[in-house]
Amino acid sequence: MTISEDVAALLDNGSAAIPAAIAQVTVMAKAYTRGNGFEGGEPNDEIAAVITTAAARLAANGAQLPTDETTGPFTKSIRGSFTGWTLAEQAVLNRYRKRAM
């Protein structure tokens, strides 16, 4: 599966925001690791997993604002969003980050 398919599976929809979310998160991951873990512009499996989970959060709430959607008697509230790397994501990214000595 591609990262796009993985994100769509996590979100259980085919959101049009998925490609943009993947592109943005990939650039942030590449900057964070200073290019380590990327070969030919493609992330290795570990960084791809980080991109998948972070992009799913971003695509699920691209506006990054709390929202409520109401249809008849049903209401859907979205409060979470991408606010940075989770602890697990950061642990993976830190394995590839160059640090000053």
C-alpha positions as CSV (number, residue, x, y, z in Angstrom):
1,M,0.0,0.0,0.0
2,T,1.1,3.6,-0.6
3,I,1.1,6.2,2.1
4,S,-2.0,7.8,0.5
5,E,-3.8,4.5,0.7
6,D,-2.7,4.0,4.3
7,V,-3.9,7.4,5.4
8,A,-7.3,6.9,3.6
9,A,-7.6,3.5,5.4
10,L,-6.9,5.2,8.8
11,L,-9.5,7.9,8.1
12,D,-12.0,5.5,6.5
13,N,-12.6,7.9,3.7
14,G,-11.2,9.2,0.5
15,S,-10.6,12.8,1.6
16,A,-9.4,15.2,-1.0
17,A,-7.1,16.7,1.6
18,I,-5.0,13.6,1.9
19,P,-2.4,14.4,-0.9
20,A,-1.8,17.9,0.5
21,A,-1.5,16.6,4.1
22,I,1.0,14.0,3.0
23,A,3.0,16.5,1.1
24,Q,3.1,18.9,4.0
25,V,4.0,16.3,6.6
26,T,6.7,14.8,4.4
27,V,8.4,18.1,4.0
28,M,8.3,18.6,7.8
29,A,9.6,15.2,8.5
30,K,12.4,15.7,5.9
31,A,13.3,19.0,7.5
32,Y,13.3,17.5,11.0
33,T,15.6,14.7,10.1
34,R,17.7,17.0,7.8
35,G,17.1,14.5,4.9
36,N,18.3,11.4,6.8
37,G,16.1,8.4,6.2
38,F,15.1,9.6,2.7
39,E,16.6,8.0,-0.4
40,G,15.8,9.6,-3.8
41,G,13.2,11.8,-2.0
42,E,11.3,8.7,-0.7
43,P,11.1,8.0,3.1
44,N,12.2,4.7,4.5
45,D,9.5,2.5,6.1
46,E,9.9,4.0,9.6
47,I,9.6,7.6,8.5
48,A,6.7,6.6,6.1
49,A,4.8,5.3,9.2
50,V,5.4,8.6,10.9
51,I,4.2,10.5,7.8
52,T,1.1,8.2,7.6
53,T,-0.1,8.8,11.2
54,A,0.7,12.6,11.2
55,A,-0.9,13.1,7.8
56,A,-4.0,11.3,9.0
57,R,-4.4,13.8,11.8
58,L,-3.8,16.7,9.5
59,A,-6.2,15.4,6.8
60,A,-8.9,14.6,9.3
61,N,-9.1,18.2,10.4
62,G,-7.3,20.3,7.8
63,A,-8.7,23.6,9.2
64,Q,-7.0,22.8,12.5
65,L,-10.0,24.3,14.3
66,P,-12.6,22.7,16.5
67,T,-15.7,22.0,14.4
68,D,-19.2,20.7,14.9
69,E,-21.3,19.3,12.0
70,T,-25.0,18.7,12.5
71,T,-27.3,16.7,10.3
72,G,-30.8,16.2,11.7
73,P,-30.5,14.7,15.2
74,F,-26.8,13.7,14.7
75,T,-23.8,15.9,15.6
76,K,-20.2,15.2,14.8
77,S,-17.5,17.1,16.8
78,I,-13.9,17.2,15.8
79,R,-11.5,18.6,18.4
80,G,-8.2,17.0,17.6
81,S,-5.8,18.1,14.9
82,F,-2.1,18.0,14.0
83,T,-0.3,20.1,16.6
84,G,3.1,18.6,16.2
85,W,4.7,15.2,16.4
86,T,3.4,12.7,18.9
87,L,5.9,11.2,21.4
88,A,6.1,7.9,19.3
89,E,6.6,9.8,16.0
90,Q,9.3,12.0,17.6
91,A,11.1,8.9,18.9
92,V,11.3,7.5,15.4
93,L,12.3,10.8,13.8
94,N,15.0,11.4,16.4
95,R,16.7,8.2,15.3
96,Y,17.4,10.0,12.0
97,R,18.0,13.5,13.2
98,K,21.5,14.9,13.0
99,R,22.4,16.5,16.3
100,A,25.2,18.9,17.1
101,M,28.1,17.5,19.2
